[in-house]
Amino acid sequence: MNLEKWIENGIEQLKEEFGEEKVEKAIEYIKNFEVEVPSWVFGNFGGGRFGNYTPPGFARNIYEKIDDASLVHKLTGCTPRIATHILWDFSKDGYEPEYKLVEDVYNYAKQKGISLGAINPTYFLGGSYRGSFTAIEKETRKRYIEQTIFGGEIAKKYGNKLLTLWFPDGSLYPGQIEIREAYERMKESLIESYKKIPKDVKVLIEYKVFEPGTYSTTIPDWGTSYVLAKNLGENAGVLIDLGHHWHGTNIEQIVSILIAEKVLGGFHFNTKYAADDDHAVEPNLQMARIFYELVKGEVICNKERIKNWEYMIDQACGRENRFHAILHSIDSLQISLAKGVLVDIEKIKELQERDEIILANRTFNSAISLCDVRPIVLKARLEKNVPIDPIGEYIKSGYQEKIEKERK
């Protein structure tokens, strides 16, 4: 049986189980889904701590990162923007940003058929060992506040009016810092920055349970991010990074609460096995449950972008081929989205009202864990006229051999 015949048979079987309307809706959602790729996934980053290995062919500068991101968009049709880090991508010395470089990069991206997405101030390079927004030294805080304001300005003029903030601030030992005072400096610095950021730029505050601080992190959880965002204003919200949680955290519940509270939200997608977030996304059960909450909460794939949360990938591991990894992540996200759409919400609600606990769970899992939705994803790719197998197409393209030769 050829692949297109397999897809059509699979679509028909899915329609028999979930109904034609659900399956067609899932196909449309896949066609409309967009996610940003991170510039850093293509660069010389991720393996320096152990063995100093980075996969061959890595991008040596922001222009080569854009070349790579442009190819990913051609292969998938769903990554029209690239997220950037200010001091990695718009600085020559890794200390101060350069406005002219942003303008040049913006124009180059347009030539390559993509655009700049989320702007990320870089709070963890030179001079941040005693903190960034929480540093005791006023001059250190001033430098990072100025970089944040700069990020807001370029997000408005050159990006998609999105500024995403992650701070490494924290401590290694009890007594090293005053935790409450560090939090207060963080809040004051955020407020000072937010006042000077263009009003139509969305600011999402990320949290992380630890790293690099192993005793305390100034923004350790979604509640702290939420409180800080509320202190800023209506255009501030919470950024959820999948890897930045303790094992066993019910992330989908966090999503549902933020949606219920009408908080501006966004995602950094990745997979966590131990203590960090560098791995490519896998289509696991939690990912599908998260997408169910996003679909049910109507914050994804709306035609009016203002109604959607912001969706980005954040990964960069030192071992695997970076293109294989990013394309695998996109594939996994699309699979998870399709499963989230297929859930029969009305039937589950009936079973919940009758207190049929196991029947509700079985109905939920018929889509979330037991269903093969690959025909939906592949059908959507056919209808979008993009490669049905992006990784296979990449391997055949010869691009890997080309960049390994050119970027030695």
C-alpha positions in Angstrom: 0.0 0.0 0.0 1.4 3.4 -0.9 1.6 6.2 1.6 -1.2 8.4 0.2 -3.5 5.3 0.3 -2.5 4.6 3.9 -3.2 8.2 4.8 -6.7 8.1 3.3 -7.5 4.8 4.9 -6.3 6.2 8.3 -8.4 9.3 7.9 -11.5 7.2 7.2 -10.9 5.0 10.3 -10.5 8.1 12.4 -13.7 9.6 11.1 -15.5 6.4 12.0 -14.3 6.6 15.6 -14.3 10.4 16.2 -16.6 11.8 13.6 -15.9 13.7 10.4 -16.2 17.1 12.0 -13.5 16.3 14.6 -11.1 14.9 12.1 -11.5 17.8 9.7 -11.1 20.2 12.6 -7.8 18.5 13.6 -6.5 18.8 10.0 -7.3 22.5 9.9 -5.6 23.0 13.3 -2.4 21.3 12.1 -2.5 23.5 8.9 -2.9 26.7 11.0 -0.4 25.8 13.8 2.7 28.0 14.1 5.7 27.7 16.4 8.9 29.7 16.6 12.3 28.0 16.4 15.1 29.3 18.6 18.2 30.8 17.0 20.4 29.0 19.6 19.4 25.5 18.5 21.5 26.0 15.3 24.5 27.5 17.0 27.6 26.4 18.9 25.8 25.8 22.1 24.7 22.9 24.3 27.7 20.6 24.6 30.5 22.7 26.0 30.1 21.5 29.6 30.9 17.9 28.7 33.4 17.0 26.1 33.3 20.3 24.3 31.4 18.7 21.4 28.9 20.4 19.1 27.4 18.6 16.1 29.2 19.5 12.9 27.8 22.1 10.6 26.6 24.4 13.4 25.8 28.0 12.5 28.7 30.4 13.3 26.6 33.6 13.4 23.1 34.9 13.3 23.0 35.0 9.5 23.7 31.3 9.3 21.1 30.6 12.0 18.6 32.4 9.8 19.6 30.3 6.8 18.9 27.2 8.9 15.6 28.5 10.3 14.5 29.4 6.8 15.1 25.9 5.6 13.1 24.5 8.6 10.2 26.7 7.6 10.3 25.5 4.0 10.3 21.9 5.2 7.4 22.3 7.6 5.4 25.4 6.6 4.8 26.2 10.3 7.9 28.1 11.6 7.7 31.6 10.0 9.6 33.3 12.9 12.9 32.8 14.7 13.4 33.7 18.3 16.6 35.4 19.2 18.8 36.1 22.2 20.1 39.7 22.3 23.7 39.1 23.4 24.1 35.9 21.4 22.7 37.3 18.2 22.8 41.1 18.3 26.1 41.8 20.0 29.7 41.6 18.8 31.3 41.5 22.3 28.6 39.5 24.2 28.3 42.4 26.6 26.4 45.3 24.8 23.7 45.0 22.1 24.1 46.8 18.7 21.0 48.3 17.1 22.5 48.4 13.6 23.1 44.6 13.7 19.4 44.1 14.5 18.4 46.1 11.4 20.7 44.1 9.2 19.5 40.8 10.6 15.8 41.8 10.2 16.4 42.6 6.5 18.3 39.4 5.9 15.5 37.4 7.5 13.0 39.0 5.2 15.1 38.0 2.2 15.1 34.4 3.5 11.3 34.4 3.8 11.0 34.5 7.6 10.8 37.2 10.3 12.1 37.8 13.8 9.9 36.6 16.6 10.4 36.7 20.3 13.2 38.8 21.6 15.1 37.4 24.6 17.3 39.7 26.7 20.4 37.7 27.8 20.8 37.9 31.6 23.3 35.1 32.0 26.6 36.1 30.3 29.5 38.2 31.4 28.9 40.2 34.6 25.9 38.3 35.8 27.6 36.0 38.4 26.0 38.0 41.2 22.7 38.3 39.6 21.1 40.5 36.9 17.9 42.2 38.0 18.6 41.2 41.6 22.3 42.2 41.7 23.2 44.3 44.7 25.3 46.5 42.4 23.1 49.2 40.9 25.3 49.5 37.8 24.7 45.8 37.0 21.0 46.2 37.4 21.1 49.3 35.3 22.9 47.5 32.4 20.3 44.7 32.3 17.4 47.1 32.6 18.7 49.0 29.7 19.1 45.8 27.7 15.5 44.9 28.5 14.2 48.2 27.3 16.3 47.8 24.2 14.7 44.4 23.7 11.2 45.9 24.0 12.1 48.6 21.4 13.4 46.1 18.8 10.5 43.7 19.6 8.1 46.4 18.5 10.0 47.6 15.4 11.6 44.4 14.2 10.0 41.5 16.0 6.4 40.3 16.7 5.9 42.5 19.7 6.9 39.8 22.1 9.6 40.0 24.8 10.4 36.8 26.8 12.3 37.1 30.0 14.3 34.4 31.9 16.5 35.2 34.8 19.3 33.0 36.3 19.2 34.9 39.5 19.4 32.9 42.8 21.8 31.4 45.2 23.8 28.3 45.9 23.7 28.3 49.7 21.5 29.5 52.6 22.8 32.8 53.8 24.4 33.7 50.5 21.8 36.3 49.7 18.7 37.7 51.4 15.9 35.9 49.4 13.2 38.5 50.1 15.4 41.4 49.2 16.4 39.7 46.0 12.8 39.3 45.1 12.0 42.9 45.9 14.9 44.0 43.6 13.6 41.7 40.9 10.1 43.3 41.1 11.5 46.9 41.2 13.7 46.2 38.2 10.9 44.6 36.2 8.6 47.6 37.0 11.2 50.1 36.0 11.8 48.2 32.7 8.1 47.7 31.9 7.4 51.4 32.3 9.8 52.1 29.4 8.8 49.2 27.1 6.3 50.1 24.3 2.8 49.5 25.6 1.9 47.2 22.8 4.8 44.8 23.4 3.8 41.6 25.3 6.1 40.7 28.2 6.1 37.0 29.3 8.0 36.1 32.5 9.6 32.6 32.6 10.2 30.6 35.7 12.6 27.8 36.6 12.8 25.6 39.7 16.6 25.8 39.8 19.8 26.4 37.8 22.2 27.9 38.1 21.2 28.5 41.7 20.8 25.2 43.5 19.4 26.5 46.8 17.1 29.3 45.6 15.9 30.8 42.4 14.3 34.2 42.5 11.5 33.2 40.1 11.0 29.5 40.9 7.4 28.8 39.9 4.4 29.9 37.9 2.9 31.6 40.9 5.8 33.9 41.3 5.7 34.7 37.5 2.0 35.4 37.8 2.4 37.7 40.8 5.2 39.6 39.1 3.2 39.9 35.8 0.2 41.3 37.8 2.5 43.9 39.3 3.5 45.0 35.8 0.2 45.4 33.9 -2.3 44.0 31.5 0.3 43.2 28.8 2.5 41.0 31.0 2.0 37.3 31.5 3.6 33.9 32.2 5.9 31.8 30.0 5.8 28.1 30.7 9.0 26.1 29.9 8.2 22.4 29.9 11.6 21.5 31.4 11.5 24.0 34.2 9.4 21.9 36.7 9.9 19.3 39.3 9.2 15.7 38.1 5.6 14.9 38.4 4.3 18.4 38.2 0.9 18.6 36.6 1.7 21.2 34.0 -1.6 20.8 32.2 -3.3 22.0 35.5 -1.1 25.1 35.5 -2.2 25.7 31.9 -5.9 25.4 32.8 -5.6 27.8 35.8 -3.8 30.4 33.8 -6.4 30.2 31.0 -9.2 30.4 33.7 -7.6 33.5 35.0 -7.3 35.0 31.5 -3.5 35.4 31.9 -1.4 36.1 28.9 0.6 32.9 28.3 3.2 31.2 26.2 5.2 28.0 25.9 8.8 27.0 25.5 8.5 23.4 24.2 11.1 20.7 25.0 11.4 17.4 26.8 12.8 16.9 30.3 14.3 13.6 31.5 16.5 14.9 34.4 17.1 18.4 35.4 17.1 20.6 32.3 15.2 21.3 29.1 17.7 20.7 26.3 16.0 17.7 24.6 13.8 17.6 21.6 10.1 17.3 22.1 8.6 13.8 22.1 4.9 13.1 21.6 4.3 11.8 25.1 1.1 11.7 27.1 1.7 14.9 29.1 2.3 16.8 25.9 -1.0 15.6 24.5 -2.9 16.5 27.7 -1.4 20.0 27.6 -2.6 20.5 24.1 -6.0 19.3 25.1 -6.1 22.2 27.7 -4.9 24.7 25.1 -7.5 23.6 22.6 -10.3 23.5 25.1 -9.2 26.9 26.4 -9.3 28.3 22.9 -5.9 29.8 23.0 -4.4 28.1 20.0 -4.9 28.2 16.2 -7.3 31.1 16.3 -7.4 33.3 13.2 -7.2 36.4 15.4 -3.6 36.1 16.7 -4.4 38.3 19.7 -6.5 35.4 21.2 -3.6 32.9 21.0 -0.9 32.1 23.5 2.7 32.4 22.2 4.4 29.1 21.1 8.1 28.6 20.9 10.6 25.7 20.9 13.5 26.0 23.4 16.1 23.2 22.9 19.8 22.8 22.2 21.5 19.6 23.1 25.1 18.9 22.3 24.8 15.4 20.9 22.1 15.0 18.2 21.9 16.5 14.7 20.2 19.8 15.3 18.0 19.7 12.2 16.8 16.2 13.0 16.0 17.4 16.5 14.0 20.5 15.6 12.1 18.7 12.9 11.3 15.9 15.3 10.0 18.5 17.8 7.7 20.0 15.3 6.4 16.6 14.3 5.8 15.8 18.0 3.9 19.0 18.6 1.7 18.4 15.6 0.9 14.9 16.8 0.1 16.2 20.3 -2.1 19.0 18.9 -4.1 16.5 16.7 -4.8 14.3 19.7 -5.9 17.3 21.8 -8.4 18.3 19.1 -9.9 14.8 18.8 -11.0 14.5 22.4 -14.8 14.3 22.7 -15.4 17.1 25.2 -19.2 16.8 25.2 -19.2 13.1 25.8 -16.7 13.4 28.6 -18.8 16.1 30.2 -21.9 13.8 30.2 -19.8 11.1 31.8 -18.5 13.5 34.4 -22.0 14.6 35.3 -23.0 10.9 35.8 -19.8 10.4 37.9 -18.6 7.7 35.5 -15.0 8.1 36.4 -13.4 5.3 34.5 -15.6 5.7 31.4 -14.6 9.4 31.3 -11.0 8.5 31.6 -11.3 5.8 28.8 -13.0 8.3 26.5 -10.3 10.8 27.2 -7.5 8.4 26.5 -9.1 7.0 23.3 -7.8 10.2 21.7 -4.9 11.1 24.0 -3.0 7.8 24.3 -4.6 5.1 22.1 -5.1 6.9 18.8 -2.7 7.0 15.9 -3.1 10.5 14.5 -0.3 10.4 12.0 -2.8 10.3 9.1 -4.2 13.7 10.2 -0.7 15.3 10.4 0.4 13.9 7.0 -2.9 14.9 5.4 -2.5 18.4 6.6 1.0 18.5 5.1 -0.3 17.3 1.8 -2.9 20.0 1.8 -0.3 22.7 2.7 2.0 21.4 0.0 4.9 20.9 2.3 7.1 17.7 2.5 5.2 14.8 4.0 8.4 13.7 5.7 10.4 16.7 6.7 13.4 14.8 8.2 13.6 12.5 5.2 13.4 15.5 2.9 16.2 17.1 4.8 18.4 14.1 4.6 17.9 13.9 0.8 18.5 17.6 0.4 22.3 17.4 0.9 22.1 20.5 3.2 23.9 18.8 6.0 26.8 17.9 3.8 26.9 21.4 2.5 27.0 23.2 5.8 29.6 20.7 7.2 31.8 21.6 4.3 31.3 25.3 4.4 31.3 25.9 8.2 34.4 24.0 9.2 
